[in-house]
């Protein structure tokens, strides 16, 4: 694997592992926080290469819908895992629990 993939993957793993329970991030948000704003399509692959299990179910599309086909086994599993953490849904869209300071800092950086 290339040095780029090693760096990108490890940053994605760190960010996804840090998403607090009850919160979600979009693939593009993960890529942007990792410092690679145009690499959202690579986030899923990086998560799949993780040596340790990640809370993959906390990563969603930019419109806050799930990336799996509705009704599929993976879709149902993701819905169940998110609901166990208190995440609500309005139709197909994820409505995370109250945003946390931790997630805000991860997305936008510390307040100046």
Beta strands, then each sheet from edge to edge (+ up, - down):
strand 1: 25-26
strand 2: 59-60
strand 3: 88-90
strand 4: 93-95
sheet 1: 1+ 2+
sheet 2: 3+ 4-
end
